Amino acid sequence: MKKARLDDGQVVLAHQYNKAVHGDHLNCADPECGAPMIFRREALTHGAAALRSASFVSKSVSDHISTCTAHEDFAIMAKRKKSIEQALREGKTVVLNLNMRLMEDFNAAALPQDVIGLASTGEKYDYVTAPMKSVEDFLDLMTMIETKAGQKGLDNTVVNYKGKTLPIMEFVVDTRDKYRDLLNKMYKSVDTSQDRKDVTDFPRLINFRATQNTKARDTGAIRGTPMNFAKARGNRLVLLQKANVEKEFQQTLRGENVFIIAQPTLNYGEAQAVLRKLQTQSEQTVFLNLNWQVVGAHQFTPVEEQSPDTKPKNRTQPGQQSLFKF
Ligand SMILES: [Zn+2]
């Protein structure tokens, strides 16, 4: 595990952990769980051929509650992967159920987890489902699907949240083009909105790189690397990424590079004003905040830094600027 909870409730990432500062009372990252954890420092493995990064491990796996969102249950995961592999071989659709609390008002008990927004083709078992309790679950399953079945496997995979589905390739927002598509989609809702409410879209997986500025400032919003988009009539839109996080992780995420699963939100008034400026004026730069709500530690995990020579190559189309790749 890459996260643990301290006695005061703060969440610490494995590479941030310092016994002298944080003490050695470490608990499972799930606030409901409280299973005791131990720190395992970075070490060389496989005859010094590989570096195993620092992590937190359970004192005893049986200490975790059954609904724990942070515990990696290897036996269950292995079984789940087997059934996905089988389904992929048979050309079935894989449905990854996002069984996660993503908003403050989310009522997990009311979530119809078995509702799947797929058109039935009449066949009883034309898809297989797998639950995901955390961003780690998602990354693990996605990597497995890509390894076993390549792009075709990914094309046959959708993410289900509250009965609505999205193809996995749209769910993973990893390029500027995908950010542009997401923004354009949300702008349509802003433009046609009758109730003037904030615009929220289906959850996405993003790579959030908090700026070093954010770290230095110690308080205030956690900002990610901004993105520039050229618009019509010489206009330029600067998309500012903002993570709205609970106080338990405000220090945790400062200056960090993490994967986040969250719902993107645009403030209606702000987005409306920006949209009008882009539609009516020219040769200007406008700024817009894209908000990502983080209510639980299950929504983020640190990006493991890879050395450049082990990074997979040629996985982006020419002209695409990749933000992250698996
Ligand atoms: Zn736990």
Boltz pocket constraint, residues with backbone or C-beta under 6 A from the ligand:
constraints:
  - pocket:
      binder: B
      contacts: [[A, 28], [A, 29], [A, 30], [A, 33], [A, 34], [A, 35], [A, 63], [A, 64], [A, 65], [A, 68], [A, 69], [A, 70], [A, 71]]
      max_distance: 6.0
